[in-house]
């Protein structure tokens, strides 16, 4: 679907996604922090599984659990933050700009 300016009906419209970018960044940081803390709390399970391989296995299980938890949390947080930011961009902030007449507008609700 092509956007058209509501003032001059021009199809030349640029969209800015500042809130989506900021929301994705904040969501990523929060998701990584949450994922690492959950993984460290659950790292005892990884250490328990790693006891089969000895002390090296315990350390490897604990560290790999923290890394994988951070990655999973970061991806989830980024996706959620981007969705919230996109909604904010679309309906609250005037993030569309007509390149011909300079009119800024939101998408219709």
C-alpha positions in Angstrom: 0.0 0.0 0.0 1.4 3.3 -1.1 1.2 6.3 1.2 -0.2 9.6 -0.1 0.0 13.0 1.5 -3.5 14.0 2.9 -2.8 17.6 2.0 -1.6 17.5 -1.7 -2.2 13.7 -2.5 1.4 13.3 -3.5 2.8 9.7 -3.4 6.3 11.0 -2.6 6.3 10.4 1.2 9.2 9.7 3.5 8.7 7.8 6.7 10.9 8.2 9.8 11.1 5.6 12.4 12.9 7.2 15.4 10.7 5.6 18.1 11.1 2.2 16.5 14.9 2.5 16.5 15.1 3.8 20.1 12.6 1.1 21.3 14.6 -1.6 19.6 17.8 -0.4 21.2 16.3 -0.1 24.7 14.5 -3.5 24.3 17.7 -5.1 23.3 19.6 -3.8 26.3 16.8 -4.8 28.7 16.4 -8.2 27.0 20.1 -9.0 27.2 20.2 -8.0 30.9 17.1 -10.1 31.7 18.4 -13.0 29.7 21.8 -13.0 31.3 20.4 -12.7 34.8 17.9 -15.5 34.2 20.7 -17.6 32.6 23.0 -17.0 35.6 20.3 -17.9 38.0 19.6 -21.0 35.9 23.4 -21.6 35.4 23.4 -24.1 38.2 21.4 -26.4 35.9 24.1 -26.0 33.2 26.8 -26.6 35.8 25.0 -29.7 37.1 24.9 -31.1 33.5 28.5 -30.1 33.1 29.6 -32.1 36.1 29.9 -35.1 33.9 32.9 -33.4 32.2 34.5 -32.3 35.5 35.4 -28.7 36.5 36.0 -27.6 32.9 32.5 -28.8 32.0 30.9 -27.0 34.9 32.5 -23.7 33.9 31.7 -24.2 30.2 28.1 -25.0 31.0 27.7 -22.0 33.2 29.3 -19.5 30.8 27.5 -20.9 27.7 24.2 -20.7 29.5 24.8 -17.0 30.3 25.8 -16.3 26.7 22.8 -18.1 25.1 20.4 -16.6 27.6 21.8 -13.1 26.8 21.4 -13.7 23.1 17.8 -15.1 23.4 16.8 -12.2 25.7 18.3 -9.6 23.4 16.5 -10.9 20.4 13.2 -11.0 22.3 13.7 -7.6 23.8 14.6 -6.1 20.4 11.5 -7.5 18.7 9.2 -6.3 21.5 10.8 -2.8 21.6 10.6 -2.4 17.9 6.9 -3.3 17.8 6.2 -0.8 20.6 8.2 1.9 18.9 6.6 1.2 15.5 3.1 1.6 17.1 4.2 4.8 18.7 5.7 6.0 15.4 2.5 5.2 13.4 -0.1 6.6 15.7 1.4 9.2 18.0 4.4 10.8 16.4 4.1 12.6 13.0 6.6 10.3 11.3 5.5 10.7 7.6 6.8 13.7 5.6 5.5 14.8 2.2 8.5 15.5 0.0 6.6 18.0 -2.1 4.6 20.2 0.3 6.5 19.4 3.6 3.4 18.3 5.5 4.0 15.9 8.4 1.3 13.4 9.3 0.4 10.2 11.0 -1.2 7.2 9.6 -5.0 7.1 10.1 -6.0 5.2 13.2 
